[in-house]
Amino acid sequence: MTSATLRHSVWILRGNPLTAVAATGVLVFVLVAIFGPWIVPYDPVASNVSKALQPPSATHIAGTDQLGRDVFSRLIIATRLDLAIAVSAVGISFVIGAVVGAFCGYAGGRLDRAVGRFVDVMMAFPLFVLAMAMVAALGNRIENIVIATAIINLPFYIRFARAEVNVRRNVGWVEAARACGESHFSVVLRFLLPNILPAMAVQISLNLGWAILNAAGLSFIGLGVKPPTPEWGIMVAEGARFISTGRWWLVAFPGLALMMAVLCFNLLGDGMRDILDPRMRT
Amino acid sequence: MSEDLLRIDNLHVAFSTRRGMVEAVRGVTLTVKAGEMLGLVGESGSGKSVTGFATTRLLDAAGRVTGGRILFRGQDVTKLRGDDLRQLQGAAMSMIFQNPRAALNPIRAIGLQIADAILTHKRISKEAARAEALDLLRAVQIRDPEARMNAYPHELSGGMCQRVMIAIAISCNPALLIADEPTTGLDVTTQKVVMDLLADIAAARGMATILITHDLGLAARYCRRIAVMERGRIVEEASPGALFSAPQHAYTRRLVAASPTATSRIEDLVTEEERERYTAVLGKPRPVPAHGTPPLLEVRKLAKRFDQGSAAVADFSMTMSGGESVGLVGESGSGKSTTSRMICRLIDPSEGDIVFDGQSIGHVASRDFHRSPLRKDIQMVFQDPNESLNPRFTAFDCIAHPLTRLDGMRAGEALRKRVEECAERVGLPLDLLPRFPHQLSGGQKARVGIARAIACRPRLLVLDEPTAALDVSVQAVVLQLLDRLRRENDIALLFVSHDLNVVRMLCDRTIVLRNGGIVEQGESRALFDNPKTDYTRKLVEAIPHIETGPKLAAAL
């Protein structure tokens, strides 16, 4: 079975080179996140004012910042933090959102309407402002960024899972599962949820990109990760001060890293749907 | 009438797929004369619809005409471009599709949709087009056409939507109408009304019609000439009489044999070679329950009301003994599916009781019934085999599911054996077990569904239109399988269907439902031969029959 899945994945990737590129990109980001501390050429937090604000060169391929820290090393180390925030936030909102949404979509009725209105109210808020407010209220810590990002992602998962389950709840194989002795509870958890997973994978992938942007955005405006911790958003924020004097590398490289990460996750979405959907396997 | 309106010469159509080019039509030659109704009959995958689509140039992007010509009034359709093509589509020939609801625009009033079709091809004012649309609604016999002009498709029944489709199709007086399964999915009574209407309109307007259908009986009733297609080729072309009394090609013989008629028995549905194996089973006498044995199933005054509105089912009572087969027939909306699901304990009745084997189960909430020891005794086979298998389960998982849940079996050798046993029982090749549903054909999926239902050796099997989505030859095999299971394993069958020919063959007794209530019930053959109520008579008369034997000889 695993070899069939692998062969199928290879087939999909070959037919869709963009997905292959995106998958490779995501893989590179993940590897960098894991092995970052071992591959950095310089200490990301060690300042050396004598070497401040040097443009990209052979020794510092992405230049140095105002405190003489190596921008490239900081980018590498920041990967882990940015991905960790995004993955844990999306993970939390996916698990809660999918389960809540699936049960609402399956049960319908009063619970469904109540949750539906609550989601509507949440989505009426400007979500980034909501995240800002939460971090400001809860305190400027990484776990609070994760919680805030998870909460503003939640409505999408609830709605998505609800809609996907709702169209399937009266399908023959759901009734068949009940005739085979499954309770309503296990029908939702063990039958409906796995079946909406391919569709949700696309949402997860898109959301990861958005969550990275969101975390970086919070840090950019000073809510979130605090200096001197390397983080893409802070790096852009700090570098922004030097754009007017022509020190473009301080902003361009972290900006590029952000853009590439978001782009890779977004492109991966569609490819993942094709790989996870058993109907595409022939 | 020497001139052919349409002449298809050695047509080849291929589709590009993952596995390269696949030929769907390989050398079809056909002629249609003006004003004639031709039946194009075949099972799914025979290429009959593709031929229709190629003729109207509606093939989807992956399909291509790779050879042959389609001459319409002497002009090669396959070479038309631009304006000529638009003139052809709709104005000179038009098409009616299988699912009328999907073919209509859901957010535009039907009167406007008909007017749109007229305006595409005629330079007339909007008012004139509306007036014409109103005339067309009258022509297709829609009641109260003025009011219906502003109705949306969802406000109309399936039969009404198909009438609107016919109105659109005939709006520009085409010379050729291609009807692709125009009545599949409609009730038999509606089917008759719609087909009668179509035939009348075609005759009155002198339109030629190609009726594409899988139903030999339907084609026989309305067409003078029938072409039978198999795997992209026309294997036989003849008048219905000749076709059914003396089919020439082996495939036609099989198809004719498999089509149930008013008098056929289950054992008749296969060709002679296969019949022997089956009659061996029929020879064995069935155990007759001792007198005074309590019935297996007793339903008392069952009723179901959904949230608001009138009762879907009311005052429904019946009894069944072990090994008996009972048919539950009625049009859509008659409450037969609701009733079957209440008996299966998938939904709760509002009133009444269900007694199974002496135990009252009507009051056990359906949400708790999965814990009942009787769960495995009442199993169900669902309507559409394409939808009744979990897409993430292999055939093996599907059949193993009830065994692990209800018989407490664990993964291992014993489970594998039981699953293989069930698969063999329903004639499913064992090498198909690791496949996912989408890798199986409709008939194979139906078998998996039945294997799953019989895996725990139930005593009552509820079947919800189990063959409605299947080709007749597959249907024949499935029906025989069910009958054999009943005879050999003493499983009682509650067979829900709108196909009266099938019910007549399979069921000892039949219950006719209408608007949630029992209209008539009795021994099947007696009930169908001498219906006591008008409703049952209407149902019986609406079934298109293949007339065989003396009746047909007299007609010739």
Interface residues (C-beta under 8 A of the other chain):
Chain A: V171 G172 W173 E175 A176 A177 R178 A179 C180 G181 E182 S183 H184 F191 P194 N195 P278 R279 R281 T282
Chain B: R18 R341 C344 L346 R367 H370 R371 R375 K376 I378 Q379 M380 F382 Q383 D384 E387 S388 L389 N390 P391 R392 H401 P402 R405 L406 F436 H438 Q439 G449 R452 A453
